[in-house]
Amino acid sequence: MDTTTTQGSNPENEENSGDASTRYEVVTNDEGEYSIWMVDLPRPSGWQSAGVTGLKAECLEFISTAWTDMTPRSVRERRRTQ
């Protein structure tokens, strides 16, 4: 996730990292990139729920198995047409 545009409310920032019981949801964007977001906060523009919620470690574990190619979707599509 590009923290330059959402830095004030990004759960990865230390001041918003939550505690051990904080619930997160896995979110994806149109490029197929994954991130986590606190369920109590409105999602940033351009990000949709991936349908997975849980503790931070659980969400990160899901991402580690689901997001196996970090190449943005637009780059993968461009490579296929070349």
QUIPE-V338796 format. One record per pair of residues at least 24 apart in sequence whose ideal C-beta (glycine too) atoms are under 6 Angstrom apart, sorted by the first residue. I is the first residue (numbers start at 1). GAP is how many residues later the second one is. D is the distance in whole Angstrom. If there is no record, write none. Layout:
# QUIPE-V338796
I,GAP,D ; I,GAP,D
This chain:
# QUIPE-V338796
1,34,4 ; 6,38,5 ; 9,32,6 ; 11,26,6 ; 11,27,5 ; 23,30,6 ; 24,32,5 ; 24,35,5 ; 25,24,5 ; 25,28,5 ; 26,24,4 ; 26,26,4 ; 26,33,5 ; 26,36,6 ; 31,41,4 ; 31,42,5 ; 32,41,4 ; 34,29,5 ; 34,33,4
